[in-house]
Amino acid sequence: MERRPSANQSDNLWRNYKKLQQLETWRDGILHDIHEELAGVDETNVETKIRKESFQGAEHESNSMFEQIRQVFMRLSSLKTYDRHLLETCIRIVDSEERRDNESTANGTEHDGPSVTPGRPKRWREKCLDVIKSEVSKRASETAPSHDILEEDKDGSRLLQRLTKARDAILKDLEHAKDLSQLFTEEWDMYNIYVMTYYENVMSQMHDRFSFELNQTETVQVLSWMILCRDRVFNCQNADCKPCQMIVQLQDKFLREKSVHIHEWMENALKRDISDWRSEERPTADHSGALYSHFPVDILQLLEENMRQAKDISLELHGQISKVCLKELDAIMESYTANAKSYINQDQAKPAQGGRAHHRVSPPLRHGARKNSKEQRPTHFEKYVVALLNNFDRITGRLREMTKEVGEAQKQLTEDSRNNNNMQLDEEPMQKLIQKVETQTKVCSRLLLPKLMNDINSELATLLTPNWLTGNGREAVDTMCDVMTSYLRHLREPVRTWLMPAIEEMLIVGYMKGLTDKRITLKGDMKDRQSLFDKICRECQQLEKFLEEFSVVNGQISRWDVVRELASLVQVSDQQTVNTELIVLANKYPDITDKQARHVLKVRGDFTKAQVKTIVSTSLGKKRRSVKGQKKVTIFSRLPST
């Protein structure tokens, strides 16, 4: 059978090595005998020179053989299958020489004298590994894409193709190295050395070639490629190694640029939104009819794009960009809250600075606030007030969704144990921001109540007046419902939940105040008292139904019963019943005052002052004597003193 050329070369190399081994054995034996013979005798320089020159042939043969071996290792990355015989022989020779180095070193130490074996230790394994590292470094440099491609690439497609091609080439090289590493003994640690050398050099080349002058798309492509190589190709577990630190540097650069971009985008989004508040353009309504301005749409779109982009690169970067986004969102929400408060209040106070000190300044609201209370409101003031409050809820809702996404990403990080460079994702900052935005929502929502009260104040002032009872003109309750509808119909449910109980109480107090302010005094006629009672009950029922449409949850007992019970004091026919009703009322509302009770009874018009005083002192006096300790505070304490 005809043998392959490499097999012949392998056999020849091994035979030559055995000859060299025999030659060096003879040389070492002769030198050892000479060393023993001349022990204690000083050797002249001439004798030393003669001894060394006498065996130069063996040294020459040794150097020549190592050169052949070195040439084989230089072709390691391109070795074909039939060259494996030659590589295996080279490894056997190097391992053999490594053992002889160790024996020579041990013998020299044992005899406690100078080594009599010339050229030892040869360190052929160390030199071969240096050759491997050198060749792998060259290969890595050839594989990494050149920076020149950026000058030719207009849309990033060529860079992406080149990165994909480089990744495929690396995978092929590593597979080849893994196959060849089976020929090496454990002492070589050949595959790990090959992989780390390749990793260090290819990342160094990428860092040197692409660390600067990259646009956003190119940065994402290069960073994604480097992280993919770290986590999936080279599977590096050492976060402190030089290549991983290079990736960290590029990530930090990416995060700094993103932080500036997000900051500027949010600032501009807020400025645009503030300008819209005074414009003729209506706020946007979603499918449910809830109103929004452009602000939450703009910033949420920005956050989602950046977080999605970071997630496409790595979960690690997704966690880092999430922190950047939350920090910037926290800052802009402070500015937004300050400006929203100024707009709702329509004052001229300067909005507070939000965000980082000397970094974020709230845009002035001169174009969004009235110069004085007589200046006309913006065209769509009520709608934008509602939109500003809804914006809070929209942002809070998206933050809750992001919290779930972070939890899922954290679960994936926990399950993925292939890379320990990934950071831990933390849900706590997001939860704190959600709580903060909810607090800001409540603060701004409370500012709506005075505005709403001011808009229906004239109607509340007409309650329980003669004109109200006779029904001249449009009913005040209808006007109040229309005004409240203009605010509430486009308000999202969570904001309504905070507002509606306060609005309901404001209306109830309005009716109670009408009864306790002596706005009307009837003539004592039962028909008039019944008409007043019936109208109060109708309007209570109308307002109850109106408020229920906006999801007010009152429980089983209506909060409007207190108005009906007060009106009942006007409606009942005899004094004894009034006494009983008033005692029952005082049991439920112990903080009702004598003056409030007297004013309600005076509305009837059929009791004298003395009778009213007697009824109140008798009914409330009994109750107060029976009550010990601090009185319960009820809605009557909300009534202004008269």
C-alpha positions as CSV (number, residue, x, y, z in Angstrom):
1,M,0.0,0.0,0.0
2,E,1.3,3.4,-0.9
3,R,1.7,5.7,2.1
4,R,0.7,9.3,2.3
5,P,3.5,11.9,2.1
6,S,2.7,13.2,5.6
7,A,2.9,9.7,7.0
8,N,6.3,9.3,5.5
9,Q,7.4,12.7,6.8
10,S,6.0,11.7,10.2
11,D,7.9,8.5,10.2
12,N,11.1,10.1,9.0
13,L,10.8,12.8,11.7
14,W,10.4,10.2,14.4
15,R,13.4,8.1,13.2
16,N,15.5,11.2,13.1
17,Y,14.4,12.1,16.6
18,K,15.3,8.6,17.9
19,K,18.8,9.1,16.3
20,L,19.1,12.5,18.0
21,Q,18.0,11.0,21.3
22,Q,20.7,8.3,21.0
23,L,23.3,10.9,20.0
24,E,22.4,13.1,23.0
25,T,22.5,10.0,25.3
26,W,26.0,9.2,24.2
27,R,27.1,12.8,24.5
28,D,25.5,13.1,28.0
29,G,27.2,9.9,29.1
30,I,30.6,11.0,27.9
31,L,30.2,14.4,29.5
32,H,29.1,12.8,32.7
33,D,32.2,10.6,32.9
34,I,34.4,13.6,32.1
35,H,32.7,15.6,34.8
36,E,33.2,12.7,37.4
37,E,36.9,12.3,36.3
38,L,37.7,16.0,36.6
39,A,35.8,16.5,39.8
40,G,37.6,18.9,42.0
41,V,40.0,19.9,39.1
42,D,39.7,23.3,37.6
43,E,39.0,23.2,33.9
44,T,40.9,25.6,31.7
45,N,39.2,27.8,29.2
46,V,40.8,25.8,26.3
47,E,39.5,22.6,27.7
48,T,36.0,24.0,28.1
49,K,36.0,25.3,24.5
50,I,37.2,21.9,23.2
51,R,34.5,20.1,25.2
52,K,31.7,22.3,23.9
53,E,32.9,22.3,20.2
54,S,33.2,18.5,20.2
55,F,29.4,18.1,20.4
56,Q,28.2,20.9,18.3
57,G,26.8,18.5,15.8
58,A,24.2,17.2,18.4
59,E,23.1,20.8,19.2
60,H,22.8,21.5,15.5
61,E,20.7,18.4,14.9
62,S,18.5,19.4,17.9
63,N,17.9,23.0,16.6
64,S,17.2,21.6,13.1
65,M,14.6,19.3,14.5
66,F,12.8,21.9,16.5
67,E,12.7,24.2,13.4
68,Q,10.8,21.4,11.6
69,I,8.5,21.1,14.5
70,R,8.0,24.9,14.7
71,Q,7.0,24.9,11.0
72,V,4.3,22.3,11.7
73,F,2.9,24.4,14.6
74,M,2.9,27.5,12.4
75,R,0.5,25.7,10.0
76,L,-1.7,24.6,12.9
77,S,-4.7,26.7,11.8
78,S,-4.6,25.2,8.3
79,L,-3.6,21.6,9.0
80,K,-5.7,19.1,7.0
81,T,-6.8,15.7,8.1
82,Y,-3.8,13.8,6.7
83,D,-1.4,16.2,8.6
84,R,-2.7,14.9,11.9
85,H,0.0,12.1,11.8
86,L,2.7,14.7,11.5
87,L,1.3,16.9,14.3
88,E,0.8,13.9,16.6
89,T,4.5,12.9,16.1
90,C,5.6,16.5,16.8
91,I,3.6,16.4,20.1
92,R,5.2,13.1,21.1
93,I,8.6,14.5,20.5
94,V,7.9,17.7,22.4
95,D,6.4,15.7,25.3
96,S,9.5,13.5,25.3
97,E,11.8,16.4,25.4
98,E,9.8,18.0,28.2
99,R,10.3,14.8,30.3
100,R,14.0,14.9,29.6
101,D,14.1,18.6,30.6
102,N,12.5,17.6,33.9
103,E,14.9,14.7,34.5
104,S,17.9,16.9,33.7
105,T,16.7,19.5,36.1
106,A,16.0,16.9,38.8
107,N,19.5,15.3,38.4
108,G,21.2,18.7,38.6
109,T,19.4,19.5,41.8
110,E,20.1,16.0,43.2
111,H,23.9,16.3,42.7
112,D,23.9,19.9,43.8
113,G,26.2,20.9,41.1
114,P,26.2,22.6,37.6
115,S,24.3,20.9,34.9
116,V,26.5,18.7,32.7
117,T,23.7,18.4,30.0
118,P,24.2,21.1,27.3
119,G,21.1,23.0,26.1
120,R,18.8,21.8,28.9
121,P,16.1,22.7,29.6
122,K,15.1,23.1,25.9
123,R,11.5,24.3,26.8
124,W,10.1,23.1,23.5
125,R,6.5,23.0,24.7
126,E,6.7,26.6,25.9
127,K,8.2,27.6,22.6
128,C,5.6,25.7,20.7
129,L,2.8,27.3,22.6
130,D,4.3,30.7,21.9
131,V,4.2,29.8,18.2
132,I,0.5,28.8,18.5
133,K,-0.3,32.1,20.3
134,S,1.5,34.1,17.6
135,E,-0.3,32.3,14.8
136,V,-3.7,32.5,16.5
137,S,-3.1,36.3,17.0
138,K,-2.5,36.7,13.3
139,R,-5.5,34.7,12.5
140,A,-7.7,36.8,14.8
141,S,-6.4,40.0,13.2
142,E,-7.3,38.7,9.8
143,T,-10.8,37.6,10.9
144,A,-11.8,40.9,12.6
145,P,-13.5,43.3,10.2
146,S,-11.5,46.3,9.0
147,H,-12.5,49.8,10.0
148,D,-12.3,50.8,6.3
149,I,-15.6,49.1,5.7
150,L,-17.4,51.9,7.5
151,E,-16.3,54.4,4.8
152,E,-18.0,52.2,2.2
153,D,-21.1,51.3,4.2
154,K,-24.0,53.7,3.9
155,D,-26.8,51.9,5.7
156,G,-24.9,49.5,7.9
157,S,-25.7,46.4,5.8
158,R,-22.1,45.7,4.8
159,L,-20.8,46.0,8.3
160,L,-23.5,43.5,9.5
161,Q,-22.6,41.1,6.7
162,R,-18.9,41.4,7.6
163,L,-19.6,40.8,11.2
164,T,-21.7,37.7,10.4
165,K,-18.9,36.4,8.1
166,A,-16.3,37.0,10.9
167,R,-18.5,35.1,13.4
168,D,-18.8,32.1,11.1
169,A,-15.0,32.2,10.5
170,I,-14.4,32.2,14.3
171,L,-16.7,29.3,14.8
172,K,-15.0,27.3,12.1
173,D,-11.6,28.1,13.5
174,L,-12.6,27.0,17.0
175,E,-14.2,23.8,15.8
176,H,-10.9,23.1,13.9
177,A,-8.9,23.8,17.1
178,K,-11.2,21.6,19.2
179,D,-10.7,18.8,16.7
180,L,-6.9,19.1,16.8
181,S,-6.8,19.5,20.6
182,Q,-7.7,15.9,21.0
183,L,-4.1,15.0,19.8
184,F,-2.6,17.0,22.7
185,T,-2.0,15.8,26.2
186,E,-3.5,17.6,29.2
187,E,-0.3,19.4,30.0
188,W,-0.6,21.5,26.9
189,D,-4.1,22.9,27.8
190,M,-4.0,23.6,24.1
191,Y,-7.7,24.3,23.4
192,N,-8.2,26.8,26.3
193,I,-5.0,28.6,25.3
194,Y,-6.1,28.7,21.7
195,V,-9.6,30.1,22.6
196,M,-8.4,32.7,25.1
197,T,-5.6,33.9,22.7
198,Y,-8.2,34.2,19.9
199,Y,-10.7,35.9,22.1
200,E,-8.2,38.4,23.5
201,N,-6.8,39.3,20.1
202,V,-10.1,39.5,18.2
203,M,-11.6,41.7,20.9
204,S,-8.5,43.9,21.0
205,Q,-8.8,44.4,17.2
206,M,-12.5,45.2,17.5
207,H,-11.9,47.6,20.3
208,D,-9.0,49.4,18.4
209,R,-10.9,49.5,15.1
210,F,-14.4,50.4,16.3
211,S,-14.3,52.1,19.6
212,F,-14.8,55.6,18.1
213,E,-16.6,57.3,15.3
214,L,-19.6,54.9,15.2
215,N,-23.1,56.0,14.7
216,Q,-25.9,54.5,16.8
217,T,-26.7,51.6,14.3
218,E,-23.0,50.7,14.0
219,T,-22.5,50.8,17.8
220,V,-25.4,48.4,18.3
221,Q,-24.1,46.0,15.6
222,V,-20.5,46.0,16.9
223,L,-21.6,45.7,20.6
224,S,-24.1,43.0,19.8
225,W,-21.4,41.1,18.0
226,M,-18.9,41.4,20.7
227,I,-21.3,40.3,23.4
228,L,-22.5,37.4,21.3
229,C,-18.9,36.3,20.9
230,R,-18.2,36.6,24.6
231,D,-21.3,34.7,25.7
232,R,-22.0,32.2,22.9
233,V,-18.9,31.7,20.9
234,F,-16.0,31.9,23.4
235,N,-18.2,31.4,26.5
236,C,-16.0,33.5,28.6
237,Q,-16.6,33.2,32.4
238,N,-14.1,35.7,33.6
239,A,-15.6,39.1,33.8
240,D,-12.3,40.7,34.8
241,C,-10.4,39.5,31.8
242,K,-9.1,42.2,29.4
243,P,-11.5,41.4,26.5
244,C,-14.5,41.6,28.8
245,Q,-13.3,44.9,30.2
246,M,-13.1,46.1,26.6
247,I,-16.7,45.2,26.1
248,V,-17.6,47.0,29.4
249,Q,-15.9,50.1,28.1
250,L,-17.9,50.1,24.9
251,Q,-21.1,49.4,26.8
252,D,-20.3,52.4,29.0
253,K,-19.8,54.6,26.0
254,F,-23.1,53.3,24.5
255,L,-24.9,54.1,27.8
256,R,-23.4,57.6,28.1
257,E,-24.6,58.4,24.6
258,K,-28.0,56.9,25.2
259,S,-28.4,58.8,28.4
260,V,-27.7,62.1,26.7
261,H,-30.1,61.2,23.8
262,I,-32.9,60.2,26.2
263,H,-32.4,63.3,28.3
264,E,-32.6,65.6,25.3
265,W,-35.5,63.8,23.8
266,M,-37.6,63.9,27.0
267,E,-36.8,67.6,27.5
268,N,-38.0,68.4,23.9
269,A,-41.1,66.2,24.4
270,L,-42.1,68.2,27.5
271,K,-41.5,71.5,25.8
272,R,-43.6,70.5,22.8
273,D,-46.4,69.3,25.1
274,I,-46.4,72.5,27.2
275,S,-46.8,74.5,24.0
276,D,-49.8,72.3,23.1
277,W,-51.6,73.1,26.3
278,R,-52.4,76.6,25.2
279,S,-52.9,75.8,21.5
280,E,-56.1,75.4,19.6
281,E,-55.4,71.7,19.0
282,R,-57.5,69.3,21.1
283,P,-55.7,66.5,23.1
284,T,-55.8,63.0,21.7
285,A,-58.5,60.5,22.7
286,D,-57.9,56.7,22.8
287,H,-60.4,54.0,21.9
288,S,-62.1,54.4,25.3
289,G,-62.5,58.1,24.9
290,A,-59.8,58.9,27.5
291,L,-57.8,62.1,26.7
292,Y,-54.1,62.3,26.5
293,S,-51.5,64.8,25.3
294,H,-48.5,63.7,23.2
295,F,-46.1,63.7,26.1
296,P,-46.6,60.1,27.4
297,V,-46.7,58.7,23.8
298,D,-43.4,60.4,23.0
299,I,-41.4,59.4,26.0
300,L,-42.9,55.9,26.3
301,Q,-42.1,55.2,22.6
302,L,-38.6,56.4,23.3
303,L,-38.2,54.2,26.3
304,E,-39.6,51.1,24.6
305,E,-37.4,51.6,21.5
306,N,-34.2,51.9,23.6
307,M,-35.0,49.1,26.0
308,R,-36.0,46.8,23.1
309,Q,-32.7,47.7,21.3
310,A,-30.7,47.0,24.5
311,K,-32.5,43.7,25.0
312,D,-31.6,42.7,21.4
313,I,-28.0,43.2,22.3
314,S,-28.0,41.5,25.7
315,L,-30.1,41.1,28.8
316,E,-27.2,42.6,30.7
317,L,-27.4,45.8,28.7
318,H,-31.2,45.7,29.0
319,G,-30.9,46.0,32.7
320,Q,-28.4,48.8,32.5
321,I,-30.4,50.8,30.0
322,S,-33.5,50.3,32.2
323,K,-31.7,52.1,35.0
324,V,-30.8,55.0,32.7
325,C,-34.4,55.2,31.5
326,L,-35.8,55.1,35.0
327,K,-33.4,57.8,36.1
328,E,-34.3,60.1,33.2
329,L,-38.0,59.3,33.6
330,D,-37.9,60.2,37.3
331,A,-36.3,63.5,36.5
332,I,-38.7,64.5,33.7
333,M,-41.7,63.5,35.7
334,E,-40.7,66.0,38.4
335,S,-40.6,68.7,35.7
336,Y,-43.8,67.5,34.2
337,T,-45.6,67.5,37.6
338,A,-44.4,71.1,38.4
339,N,-45.6,72.4,35.1
340,A,-48.9,70.5,35.3
341,K,-49.6,72.0,38.7
342,S,-48.8,75.5,37.4
343,Y,-51.1,74.9,34.4
344,I,-54.0,73.6,36.5
345,N,-53.6,76.4,39.0
346,Q,-53.2,78.9,36.2
347,D,-50.8,81.0,38.3
348,Q,-47.7,82.9,37.4
349,A,-45.4,81.1,39.9
350,K,-42.3,79.7,38.4
351,P,-42.4,75.9,38.1
352,A,-40.0,74.2,40.4
353,Q,-36.9,72.7,38.9
354,G,-37.1,69.0,38.5
355,G,-34.5,66.2,38.0
356,R,-30.9,66.5,38.7
357,A,-29.5,69.7,40.1
358,H,-28.0,72.1,37.5
359,H,-29.0,69.5,34.8
360,R,-32.7,69.7,34.1
361,V,-34.6,73.0,34.2
362,S,-38.3,73.0,33.7
363,P,-39.4,75.0,30.7
364,P,-41.1,78.2,31.7
365,L,-44.9,78.3,31.6
366,R,-45.4,81.9,30.6
367,H,-47.1,80.7,27.5
368,G,-49.2,78.2,29.5
369,A,-50.4,80.3,32.4
370,R,-52.7,83.2,32.6
371,K,-51.3,86.6,33.7
372,N,-54.2,87.2,35.9
373,S,-57.5,85.6,36.9
374,K,-59.5,87.8,34.5
375,E,-57.5,86.5,31.5
376,Q,-59.5,84.0,29.4
377,R,-58.7,80.3,29.9
378,P,-57.0,78.3,27.2
379,T,-59.5,77.1,24.6
380,H,-59.4,73.5,25.7
381,F,-58.4,74.0,29.3
382,E,-60.7,71.4,30.8
383,K,-59.7,68.8,28.2
384,Y,-56.0,69.4,28.8
385,V,-56.4,69.2,32.6
386,V,-58.0,65.8,32.1
387,A,-55.3,64.8,29.6
388,L,-52.5,65.8,32.0
389,L,-53.9,63.6,34.8
390,N,-54.5,60.7,32.4
391,N,-50.9,61.0,31.3
392,F,-49.8,60.1,34.8
393,D,-51.8,56.9,34.7
394,R,-50.6,55.9,31.2
395,I,-47.0,56.2,32.3
396,T,-47.7,54.3,35.5
397,G,-49.4,51.5,33.6
398,R,-46.4,51.1,31.3
399,L,-44.1,51.0,34.3
400,R,-46.1,48.2,35.7
401,E,-45.7,46.3,32.4
402,M,-42.0,47.0,32.5
403,T,-41.8,45.6,36.0
404,K,-43.2,42.3,34.7
405,E,-40.8,42.3,31.8
406,V,-37.9,42.9,34.2
407,G,-39.1,40.0,36.3
408,E,-39.2,37.7,33.2
409,A,-35.7,38.9,32.2
410,Q,-34.4,38.2,35.7
411,K,-35.9,34.7,35.5
412,Q,-34.1,34.1,32.2
413,L,-30.8,35.4,33.6
414,T,-31.2,33.0,36.5
415,E,-31.8,30.1,34.2
416,D,-29.0,31.0,31.8
417,S,-25.8,30.0,33.6
418,R,-23.4,30.2,30.6
419,N,-22.2,33.7,31.4
420,N,-21.5,35.2,34.8
421,N,-21.0,38.7,33.3
422,N,-24.7,39.4,33.4
423,M,-25.8,41.8,36.1
424,Q,-28.8,41.3,38.4
425,L,-31.9,43.2,37.3
426,D,-33.6,45.0,40.1
427,E,-37.4,45.6,40.3
428,E,-37.2,47.8,43.4
429,P,-36.3,51.1,41.6
430,M,-39.2,50.7,39.2
431,Q,-41.6,50.0,42.1
432,K,-40.4,53.1,43.9
433,L,-40.8,55.2,40.7
434,I,-44.4,53.8,40.3
435,Q,-45.2,54.8,43.8
436,K,-43.7,58.3,43.2
437,V,-45.7,58.8,40.0
438,E,-48.9,57.7,41.8
439,T,-48.2,60.3,44.5
440,Q,-47.6,62.9,41.9
441,T,-50.9,61.9,40.2
442,K,-52.8,62.3,43.5
443,V,-51.2,65.7,44.2
444,C,-52.2,67.0,40.7
445,S,-55.6,65.4,40.9
446,R,-56.4,67.2,44.1
447,L,-55.7,70.5,42.3
448,L,-58.7,69.7,40.0
449,L,-61.2,69.9,42.9
450,P,-60.8,73.7,43.5
451,K,-61.1,74.2,39.7
452,L,-64.2,72.1,39.5
453,M,-65.6,73.7,42.6
454,N,-65.0,77.1,41.2
455,D,-66.8,76.2,37.9
456,I,-69.9,75.0,39.8
457,N,-69.7,77.4,42.7
458,S,-72.4,79.7,41.4
459,E,-74.8,76.7,41.0
460,L,-74.0,75.4,44.5
461,A,-74.7,78.9,45.8
462,T,-78.3,78.8,44.3
463,L,-79.2,75.5,46.1
464,L,-82.0,75.9,48.6
465,T,-82.9,79.4,47.5
466,P,-86.3,80.5,46.4
467,N,-85.3,80.6,42.8
468,W,-84.0,77.0,43.1
469,L,-87.3,75.8,44.7
470,T,-89.5,77.5,42.1
471,G,-87.3,76.2,39.2
472,N,-86.9,79.5,37.3
473,G,-84.5,78.9,34.5
474,R,-82.3,75.9,33.9
475,E,-81.9,73.6,36.9
476,A,-78.7,74.1,38.8
477,V,-78.2,70.3,39.2
478,D,-78.3,69.9,35.4
479,T,-75.7,72.6,34.9
480,M,-73.5,71.0,37.6
481,C,-73.7,67.6,35.9
482,D,-72.7,69.2,32.5
483,V,-69.7,70.9,34.0
484,M,-68.6,67.8,35.8
485,T,-69.1,65.7,32.7
486,S,-66.7,68.0,30.8
487,Y,-64.0,67.0,33.3
488,L,-64.9,63.5,34.1
489,R,-66.1,61.8,30.9
490,H,-62.5,61.6,29.4
491,L,-60.8,60.8,32.7
492,R,-59.3,57.4,33.2
493,E,-60.7,55.1,35.9
494,P,-57.7,55.1,38.3
495,V,-57.7,58.9,38.4
496,R,-61.5,59.0,38.8
497,T,-61.2,56.5,41.7
498,W,-59.1,59.1,43.6
499,L,-61.3,62.1,42.6
500,M,-64.9,60.9,42.7
501,P,-65.2,60.4,46.5
502,A,-64.0,64.0,47.1
503,I,-66.3,65.3,44.3
504,E,-69.2,63.5,45.9
505,E,-68.5,64.9,49.3
506,M,-68.1,68.3,47.8
507,L,-71.6,68.1,46.4
508,I,-73.1,66.7,49.5
509,V,-71.6,69.5,51.6
510,G,-73.0,71.9,49.1
511,Y,-76.6,70.7,49.7
512,M,-76.0,70.5,53.5
513,K,-74.6,74.1,53.4
514,G,-77.7,75.2,51.5
515,L,-79.9,73.8,54.3
516,T,-77.8,75.2,57.2
517,D,-77.1,78.7,55.7
518,K,-80.7,80.0,56.1
519,R,-81.0,80.7,52.3
520,I,-84.7,80.0,52.3
521,T,-87.5,80.2,54.9
522,L,-90.8,78.6,54.0
523,K,-94.1,79.9,55.3
524,G,-94.9,76.8,57.2
525,D,-97.1,75.3,54.5
526,M,-96.9,71.5,54.4
527,K,-97.1,71.6,50.6
528,D,-94.1,73.8,50.3
529,R,-92.1,71.7,52.8
530,Q,-93.0,68.5,50.9
531,S,-92.0,70.2,47.6
532,L,-88.6,71.1,49.0
533,F,-88.1,67.6,50.4
534,D,-89.2,66.0,47.1
535,K,-86.9,68.2,45.0
536,I,-83.9,67.5,47.3
537,C,-84.6,63.7,47.1
538,R,-84.9,63.9,43.3
539,E,-81.6,65.8,42.9
540,C,-79.9,63.5,45.3
541,Q,-81.0,60.5,43.3
542,Q,-80.0,62.3,40.0
543,L,-76.5,63.0,41.4
544,E,-76.2,59.5,42.8
545,K,-77.0,58.0,39.4
546,F,-74.7,60.5,37.7
547,L,-71.8,59.6,40.0
548,E,-72.4,55.9,39.6
549,E,-71.8,56.3,35.9
550,F,-68.2,57.4,36.8
551,S,-67.6,54.3,39.0
552,V,-68.1,55.8,42.4
553,V,-68.3,52.9,44.9
554,N,-70.4,54.0,47.9
555,G,-71.0,50.6,49.5
556,Q,-74.5,49.5,50.7
557,I,-75.3,52.8,52.5
558,S,-75.6,55.9,50.3
559,R,-73.5,58.9,51.4
560,W,-76.5,61.0,50.3
561,D,-78.7,59.8,53.1
562,V,-77.4,62.6,55.3
563,V,-78.9,65.2,52.9
564,R,-82.2,63.3,52.8
565,E,-82.2,63.0,56.6
566,L,-81.6,66.8,57.0
567,A,-84.4,67.4,54.4
568,S,-86.7,65.1,56.4
569,L,-86.4,67.5,59.4
570,V,-88.1,70.1,57.1
571,Q,-90.7,67.6,55.7
572,V,-92.1,65.9,58.8
573,S,-95.3,67.3,60.2
574,D,-95.2,67.4,64.0
575,Q,-92.8,68.5,66.7
576,Q,-92.5,65.1,68.3
577,T,-91.4,63.5,65.0
578,V,-88.9,66.3,64.5
579,N,-87.5,65.5,68.0
580,T,-87.2,61.8,67.2
581,E,-85.6,62.5,63.8
582,L,-83.1,64.9,65.3
583,I,-82.1,62.4,68.0
584,V,-81.6,59.7,65.3
585,L,-79.5,62.2,63.3
586,A,-77.4,63.1,66.3
587,N,-76.7,59.5,67.0
588,K,-75.3,59.0,63.5
589,Y,-73.6,62.4,63.3
590,P,-72.6,63.4,66.8
591,D,-70.6,66.4,65.6
592,I,-73.7,68.3,64.3
593,T,-73.9,71.6,66.1
594,D,-76.8,73.3,67.7
595,K,-76.6,76.2,65.3
596,Q,-76.7,73.8,62.3
597,A,-79.7,72.1,63.7
598,R,-81.5,75.4,64.4
599,H,-80.9,76.7,60.9
600,V,-82.3,73.6,59.3
601,L,-85.5,73.8,61.5
602,K,-85.9,77.5,60.7
603,V,-86.3,76.6,57.0
604,R,-89.7,75.0,57.9
605,G,-91.2,78.4,58.9
606,D,-93.8,76.8,61.2
607,F,-91.8,76.9,64.4
608,T,-91.1,79.9,66.6
609,K,-87.5,80.7,67.7
610,A,-88.4,79.4,71.2
611,Q,-89.7,76.1,69.8
612,V,-86.6,75.6,67.6
613,K,-84.4,76.3,70.6
614,T,-86.4,73.9,72.8
615,I,-86.3,71.1,70.2
616,V,-82.6,71.4,69.6
617,S,-81.6,71.7,73.3
618,T,-83.9,68.8,74.1
619,S,-82.8,66.4,71.3
620,L,-79.1,67.2,71.1
621,G,-78.8,67.8,74.8
622,K,-79.9,64.3,75.6
623,K,-77.5,62.9,73.1
624,R,-74.5,64.8,74.3
625,R,-75.1,63.9,77.9
626,S,-75.1,60.2,77.0
627,V,-71.9,60.5,74.9
628,K,-68.6,60.2,76.8
629,G,-65.2,60.8,75.4
630,Q,-64.2,62.3,72.1
631,K,-67.0,62.8,69.6
632,K,-66.8,61.1,66.2
633,V,-65.9,63.4,63.3
634,T,-68.4,63.2,60.4
635,I,-69.2,65.2,57.4
636,F,-70.9,67.9,59.5
637,S,-67.4,69.0,60.6
638,R,-66.8,69.9,56.9
639,L,-69.5,72.5,57.0
640,P,-68.1,76.1,57.5
641,S,-69.1,77.7,60.8
642,T,-72.0,80.1,60.3
